[in-house]
């Protein structure tokens, strides 16, 4: 019987955002960065988050070096793509299928891994239908290069459209004491998606 990759997987309750190790203004040495990531893992953190934008590029290289000191099968590695360049008006976002694939291949090389657990769309390309972006990500899942798909800073409608192409595993967006508007639509939507996926798979 054919088995399909589940839409969810277990991660540590706390994750480690690696951006600060390779900040645009201040960064740590590889030795220090690797030691910090190893320390976090030894304290029970298994979910590590990076992006090709961080550094830029250098954070993925650092995380890849740290992974050589950890059991890969026990680490949930997340990285993000979508920023093609930084223009005078802010980041230029690219969600075209060709950019999705080239970004993924470059991240795999920098991280020096065979697959990425969670691959995020860091921002939404308003010029490219989200369905086109998701179709390419779906192909990468089928090829075994990524396991799960995430989306960041997306509207409820975009989340629905993306999820219709392939199940989303994660939605990354600010939810804090200062930012509570996600409770109006996005949190209920994510709960509904989770419940529908569980029902489908029972």
Sine and cosine of phi, psi and omega as CSV:
sin_phi,cos_phi,sin_psi,cos_psi,sin_omega,cos_omega
0.00,0.00,0.69,-0.72,-0.02,-1.00
-0.94,0.33,0.72,-0.69,0.07,-1.00
-0.93,-0.36,0.66,-0.75,-0.02,-1.00
-0.95,-0.30,0.47,-0.88,0.06,-1.00
-0.89,0.45,0.80,-0.60,0.04,-1.00
-0.91,0.42,0.38,-0.92,-0.06,-1.00
-0.99,0.15,-0.16,0.99,-0.05,-1.00
-0.79,-0.61,0.26,-0.97,0.14,-0.99
-0.39,-0.92,0.36,-0.93,-0.09,-1.00
-0.98,0.20,0.72,-0.69,0.09,-1.00
-0.76,-0.65,0.28,-0.96,0.07,-1.00
-0.92,0.40,0.47,-0.88,-0.02,-1.00
-0.87,0.49,-0.57,0.82,0.09,-1.00
-0.95,-0.31,0.68,-0.73,0.10,-0.99
-0.94,-0.33,0.18,-0.98,0.00,-1.00
-0.87,-0.50,0.91,-0.41,0.09,-1.00
-0.99,0.11,0.88,-0.48,-0.16,-0.99
-1.00,0.03,-0.04,1.00,-0.10,-0.99
-0.81,0.58,-0.67,0.74,-0.08,-1.00
-0.90,0.44,-0.27,0.96,0.02,-1.00
-0.97,0.25,-0.36,0.93,-0.02,-1.00
-0.71,-0.70,0.78,0.62,-0.04,-1.00
-0.91,0.41,0.40,-0.92,-0.02,-1.00
-0.89,0.46,-0.48,0.87,-0.05,-1.00
-0.96,-0.27,-0.60,0.80,-0.04,-1.00
-0.75,-0.67,0.76,-0.65,0.04,-1.00
-0.66,-0.75,0.37,-0.93,0.01,-1.00
-0.99,-0.16,0.26,-0.97,0.06,-1.00
-0.95,0.32,0.30,-0.95,0.05,-1.00
-0.85,0.53,-0.66,0.75,-0.03,-1.00
-0.87,0.50,-0.72,0.70,-0.01,-1.00
-0.94,0.35,-0.69,0.72,0.00,-1.00
-0.87,0.49,-0.71,0.71,0.02,-1.00
-0.89,0.46,-0.67,0.75,0.00,-1.00
-0.89,0.45,-0.64,0.77,0.01,-1.00
-0.91,0.42,-0.71,0.70,-0.01,-1.00
-0.91,0.42,-0.66,0.75,0.05,-1.00
-0.89,0.46,-0.65,0.76,0.02,-1.00
-0.89,0.46,-0.69,0.72,0.02,-1.00
-0.87,0.49,-0.69,0.72,0.00,-1.00
-0.89,0.45,-0.67,0.74,-0.01,-1.00
-0.91,0.41,-0.36,0.93,0.04,-1.00
-1.00,-0.07,0.14,0.99,0.12,-0.99
0.97,-0.26,-0.02,1.00,0.03,-1.00
-1.00,0.09,0.80,-0.60,-0.01,-1.00
-0.85,-0.52,-0.17,0.99,-0.03,-1.00
-0.98,-0.21,0.93,-0.38,-0.04,-1.00
-0.89,-0.46,0.76,-0.65,-0.12,-0.99
-0.88,-0.47,0.78,-0.63,0.06,-1.00
-0.67,-0.74,-0.18,-0.98,0.04,-1.00
-0.24,-0.97,0.44,-0.90,0.04,-1.00
-0.92,0.39,-0.33,0.94,0.01,-1.00
-0.96,0.28,-0.45,0.90,-0.09,-1.00
-0.96,0.28,0.86,-0.51,0.01,-1.00
0.85,-0.53,-0.86,0.51,-0.13,0.99
-0.96,0.29,0.38,-0.92,0.06,-1.00
0.96,0.28,-0.62,0.78,-0.17,-0.98
-0.92,0.40,-0.45,0.89,-0.02,-1.00
-0.91,0.41,-0.64,0.77,0.04,-1.00
-0.89,0.45,-0.63,0.78,0.02,-1.00
-0.89,0.46,-0.69,0.72,0.01,-1.00
-0.89,0.46,-0.73,0.69,0.01,-1.00
-0.88,0.47,-0.64,0.77,0.03,-1.00
-0.87,0.49,-0.65,0.76,0.03,-1.00
-0.91,0.41,-0.63,0.78,0.02,-1.00
-0.91,0.41,-0.58,0.81,-0.02,-1.00
-0.88,0.47,-0.42,0.91,0.02,-1.00
-0.91,0.42,-0.31,0.95,-0.02,-1.00
-0.99,-0.17,0.03,1.00,-0.08,-1.00
-0.82,-0.57,0.42,-0.91,0.09,-1.00
-0.95,0.32,0.95,-0.32,-0.11,-0.99
-0.82,0.58,-0.59,0.80,-0.07,-1.00
-0.94,0.35,-0.23,0.97,0.00,-1.00
-0.97,-0.24,0.07,1.00,-0.02,-1.00
-0.95,-0.33,0.71,-0.71,0.12,-0.99
-0.97,-0.23,0.96,-0.28,-0.10,-0.99
-0.99,-0.13,0.83,-0.56,0.05,-1.00
-0.87,-0.50,0.68,-0.74,0.15,-0.99
-0.62,-0.79,0.21,-0.98,-0.14,-0.99
-0.74,-0.67,0.39,-0.92,0.01,-1.00
-0.62,-0.78,0.13,-0.99,0.14,-0.99
0.73,-0.69,-0.41,0.91,0.01,-1.00
-1.00,0.00,0.92,-0.38,-0.01,-1.00
-0.99,0.17,-0.62,0.79,0.00,-1.00
-0.27,-0.96,0.20,-0.98,0.06,-1.00
-0.95,-0.30,0.92,-0.40,-0.01,-1.00
-0.98,-0.18,0.07,-1.00,-0.01,-1.00
-0.89,0.46,-0.44,0.90,0.01,-1.00
-0.99,-0.10,0.14,0.99,-0.02,-1.00
0.88,-0.48,-0.18,-0.98,-0.05,-1.00
-0.93,0.38,0.63,-0.78,0.10,-1.00
-1.00,-0.08,0.89,-0.46,-0.10,-1.00
-0.99,-0.10,0.68,-0.73,0.00,-1.00
-0.73,-0.68,0.89,-0.46,0.03,-1.00
-0.88,-0.48,0.34,0.94,0.00,-1.00
-0.93,0.37,0.48,-0.88,0.00,-1.00
-0.81,0.59,-0.67,0.75,-0.02,-1.00
-0.90,0.44,-0.64,0.77,0.00,-1.00
-0.95,0.32,-0.60,0.80,0.07,-1.00
-0.83,0.56,-0.77,0.63,-0.07,-1.00
-0.93,0.38,-0.69,0.72,-0.02,-1.00
-0.92,0.40,-0.58,0.81,0.04,-1.00
-0.91,0.41,-0.68,0.73,0.00,-1.00
-0.89,0.45,-0.72,0.69,-0.01,-1.00
-0.88,0.47,-0.63,0.78,0.01,-1.00
-0.93,0.38,-0.63,0.77,0.02,-1.00
-0.92,0.40,-0.65,0.76,0.06,-1.00
-0.85,0.52,-0.64,0.77,-0.01,-1.00
-0.94,0.35,-0.70,0.71,-0.01,-1.00
-0.92,0.40,-0.64,0.77,0.00,-1.00
-0.98,0.22,-0.32,0.95,-0.01,-1.00
0.85,0.53,0.76,0.65,0.03,-1.00
-0.77,-0.64,0.27,-0.96,0.00,-1.00
-1.00,0.03,-0.38,0.93,-0.02,-1.00
-0.44,-0.90,0.33,-0.94,0.07,-1.00
-0.88,-0.47,0.72,-0.69,-0.06,-1.00
-0.93,0.38,-0.77,0.64,-0.06,-1.00
-0.76,-0.65,0.87,-0.50,-0.04,-1.00
-0.91,-0.40,0.89,-0.46,-0.09,-1.00
-0.99,-0.16,0.57,-0.82,0.30,-0.96
-1.00,0.08,0.93,-0.37,-0.16,-0.99
-0.95,0.31,-0.54,0.84,0.09,-1.00
-0.52,-0.85,0.27,-0.96,-0.07,-1.00
-1.00,-0.08,0.78,-0.63,0.08,-1.00
-0.99,0.12,0.95,-0.30,-0.07,-1.00
-0.96,0.29,-0.19,0.98,0.01,-1.00
-1.00,-0.06,-0.21,0.98,-0.01,-1.00
-0.89,-0.45,0.82,-0.58,0.04,-1.00
-0.82,0.58,0.72,-0.69,-0.01,-1.00
-0.86,0.52,-0.47,0.89,0.03,-1.00
-0.89,0.46,-0.60,0.80,0.02,-1.00
-0.92,0.39,-0.67,0.74,0.04,-1.00
-0.88,0.47,-0.72,0.70,-0.05,-1.00
-0.93,0.37,-0.56,0.83,0.02,-1.00
-0.88,0.48,-0.65,0.76,0.01,-1.00
-0.94,0.33,-0.65,0.76,0.06,-1.00
-0.89,0.46,-0.62,0.78,0.05,-1.00
-0.87,0.50,-0.66,0.75,0.04,-1.00
-0.88,0.47,-0.63,0.77,-0.01,-1.00
-0.92,0.39,-0.55,0.84,0.11,-0.99
-0.90,0.44,-0.72,0.69,-0.02,-1.00
-0.89,0.45,-0.50,0.86,0.01,-1.00
-0.99,0.12,-0.11,0.99,0.03,-1.00
0.99,0.15,0.20,0.98,-0.02,-1.00
-1.00,0.09,-0.43,0.90,0.16,-0.99
-0.71,-0.71,0.43,-0.90,0.00,-1.00
-0.99,-0.16,-0.65,0.76,-0.10,-1.00
-0.68,-0.74,0.39,-0.92,-0.05,-1.00
-0.90,-0.44,0.72,-0.69,0.07,-1.00
-0.84,-0.54,0.25,-0.97,0.00,-1.00
-0.65,-0.76,0.60,-0.80,-0.09,-1.00
-0.81,-0.59,0.66,-0.75,0.08,-1.00
0.81,0.59,0.79,0.61,-0.03,-1.00
-0.91,-0.42,0.47,-0.88,0.05,-1.00
-0.97,0.22,0.30,-0.95,0.05,-1.00
-0.82,0.57,-0.66,0.75,-0.02,-1.00
-0.91,0.42,-0.66,0.75,0.03,-1.00
-0.90,0.43,-0.64,0.76,0.05,-1.00
-0.87,0.50,-0.71,0.71,0.01,-1.00
-0.87,0.49,-0.73,0.69,-0.05,-1.00
-0.91,0.41,-0.64,0.77,0.01,-1.00
-0.92,0.40,-0.70,0.71,-0.05,-1.00
-0.91,0.42,-0.45,0.89,0.02,-1.00
-0.93,0.37,-0.43,0.90,0.01,-1.00
-0.99,0.13,-0.72,0.70,0.02,-1.00
-0.42,-0.91,0.64,-0.77,-0.02,-1.00
-0.82,0.57,0.75,-0.66,0.11,-0.99
-1.00,0.07,0.65,-0.76,0.02,-1.00
-0.99,-0.16,-0.48,0.88,-0.06,-1.00
-0.58,-0.81,0.59,-0.81,0.14,-0.99
-0.84,-0.55,0.88,-0.48,-0.04,-1.00
-0.97,-0.24,0.87,-0.50,-0.02,-1.00
-0.31,-0.95,0.48,-0.88,-0.03,-1.00
-0.93,0.37,0.73,-0.68,0.09,-1.00
-0.62,-0.78,0.97,-0.26,-0.14,-0.99
-0.55,-0.84,-0.05,-1.00,0.05,-1.00
-0.89,0.45,-0.44,0.90,-0.03,-1.00
-1.00,-0.06,-0.41,0.91,-0.06,-1.00
-0.84,-0.54,0.98,-0.19,-0.09,-1.00
-0.89,-0.46,-0.03,1.00,-0.09,-1.00
-0.90,0.44,-0.33,0.94,0.02,-1.00
-0.91,0.42,-0.30,0.95,-0.01,-1.00
-0.95,0.31,-0.29,0.96,-0.05,-1.00
-0.96,0.27,-0.74,0.67,-0.06,-1.00
-0.80,-0.59,-0.69,0.72,-0.18,-0.98
-0.93,0.36,-0.72,0.69,0.00,-1.00
-0.89,0.45,-0.74,0.67,0.07,-1.00
-0.86,0.51,-0.61,0.79,0.02,-1.00
-0.90,0.44,-0.71,0.70,0.00,-1.00
-0.89,0.45,-0.62,0.79,0.04,-1.00
-0.91,0.41,-0.63,0.77,0.02,-1.00
-0.91,0.42,-0.68,0.73,0.03,-1.00
-0.88,0.48,-0.71,0.71,0.01,-1.00
-0.87,0.49,-0.72,0.69,-0.01,-1.00
-0.90,0.45,-0.68,0.74,-0.01,-1.00
-0.90,0.43,-0.60,0.80,0.02,-1.00
-0.93,0.37,-0.64,0.77,0.02,-1.00
-0.90,0.44,-0.68,0.73,0.00,-1.00
-0.90,0.44,-0.67,0.74,-0.02,-1.00
-0.88,0.47,-0.58,0.82,-0.12,-0.99
-1.00,-0.06,-0.03,1.00,0.05,-1.00
-0.97,0.26,0.00,0.00,0.00,0.00
